[in-house]
């Protein structure tokens, strides 16, 4: 029976690797079977979700690598922990958003890594004054107001990325709060032999172009410093060469077509002076001349004549 399940699992994996070139590498900590079923239904026709034992998955990947599919080597380090694979040929960002949107509220558990920071705001707790000693044990300042305990200052009970303490769990449970939302997390993207973090999918065209041109600038700077010609540095090298030839032409009698205009500018700068400043300078003088002329009195009548 176990052997048959392994054979079916291997066959399903081989078909998925043969039919799909892209994968989402997911982690499914604290995800229940009902939640997984809902995700399977939502992605039906778009993707195939395969979960299973990591040892079997590694064995299948290694066999495929030995058969010549060396692109899968980058997957081996990712097969660890409570993970799975979602195979697809559709839009990766849209599928990622659909998979991660299915989240359910959950109470805090001691020892769990907090996915978000949890802060209890100052204000009434709804608890009776008989439980004041509980807050005193946690060094939380409180007062009694209108027959219930009121917290005086906001209290951070869990920080994102840190383990939740048992006292924080007790406080959250006493206040009836479920601060966490658990669901499928997409950690990495496999795209035809390339693996990158899922957060890369959130980058827009502007950010990608900025990263690209920043890399081009760094390559150009390195090429210029090493005096090694590359496509990125070629325009800068040509410009630097032109500047050197131009400076040599200006200092000597040698000239060439592109240097003529620069030599003419140095020889007679007045030829290239803009007419606009002269016109602007003439305007105040014309205004002054017009102001010197006597103003003609307008003919009219007065009510008092």
Residue pairs with C-beta under 8 A, 6 or more apart in sequence:
6 56
9 52
9 56
10 56
10 60
12 50
13 50
13 56
13 57
13 60
14 60
14 64
16 48
16 50
16 85
16 87
17 60
17 64
17 69
17 72
17 87
19 87
19 89
20 48
20 87
20 88
20 89
21 89
21 191
21 192
22 87
22 88
22 89
22 92
22 189
22 190
22 191
22 192
23 75
23 85
23 86
23 87
23 88
23 189
23 190
24 47
24 85
24 86
24 88
24 92
24 95
24 96
24 99
24 186
24 188
24 189
24 190
24 198
25 75
25 78
25 83
25 85
25 186
25 187
25 188
25 189
25 190
25 195
26 83
26 84
26 85
26 86
26 99
26 184
26 185
26 186
26 187
27 81
27 82
27 83
27 184
27 185
27 187
28 36
28 51
28 82
28 83
28 84
28 184
28 185
29 81
29 82
29 182
29 185
30 106
30 112
30 182
31 182
31 183
31 184
32 104
35 102
35 104
35 183
35 184
36 49
36 51
36 184
38 102
39 49
39 99
39 102
39 184
40 49
42 98
42 99
42 102
43 49
43 86
43 88
43 95
43 98
43 99
46 88
46 90
46 95
46 98
47 86
47 87
47 88
47 90
47 95
48 86
48 87
48 88
49 84
49 85
49 86
50 84
50 85
50 86
50 87
51 84
52 84
54 79
54 80
54 81
54 83
57 79
57 85
58 76
58 79
61 72
61 75
61 76
61 79
62 76
64 72
65 72
65 73
71 192
71 193
74 190
74 193
74 194
74 195
75 190
75 195
78 187
78 188
78 195
83 187
86 95
86 99
86 186
88 95
92 189
92 191
92 201
93 201
93 202
96 186
96 189
96 198
96 201
99 184
99 186
100 183
100 184
100 185
100 186
101 183
102 183
102 184
103 181
103 182
103 183
104 181
104 182
104 183
105 178
105 180
105 181
106 178
106 180
106 181
106 182
107 169
107 172
107 173
107 177
107 178
107 180
108 114
108 118
108 158
108 164
108 168
108 169
108 172
108 173
108 178
108 179
108 180
109 164
109 169
110 164
110 165
110 166
110 169
111 163
111 164
112 163
112 164
112 180
113 161
113 162
113 163
113 164
114 158
114 159
114 160
114 161
114 162
114 163
114 164
114 180
115 160
115 180
115 181
115 182
116 160
116 179
116 180
117 156
117 158
117 159
117 160
118 156
118 157
118 158
118 168
118 172
118 177
118 179
118 180
119 154
119 155
119 156
119 157
120 151
120 154
120 155
120 157
120 171
120 172
120 175
120 177
121 151
121 154
122 150
122 151
122 152
122 153
122 154
123 150
123 151
124 145
124 146
124 148
124 149
124 150
125 142
125 148
125 149
125 150
125 151
125 175
126 148
126 175
127 148
127 149
127 174
127 175
128 147
128 148
128 149
129 144
129 147
129 148
129 149
131 149
131 174
132 142
132 144
132 149
134 170
134 171
134 174
135 142
135 149
135 151
136 142
138 167
138 171
140 151
140 155
140 171
141 151
141 152
141 153
142 149
142 150
142 151
142 152
143 149
143 150
143 152
144 150
155 171
157 164
157 168
157 171
157 172
158 164
158 165
158 168
158 179
172 178
172 179
186 198
187 197
187 198
188 195
188 196
188 197
188 198
189 195
189 196
189 197
189 198
189 200
189 201
203 211
216 232
217 232
219 230
219 232
219 233
220 230
220 232
220 233
220 236
223 229
223 230
223 232
223 233
224 233
224 236
224 237
229 237
242 258
245 256
245 259
246 258
246 259
246 262
248 254
249 255
249 256
249 259
249 262
249 263
250 259
250 262
250 263
250 266
255 263
264 271
264 272
265 271
265 272
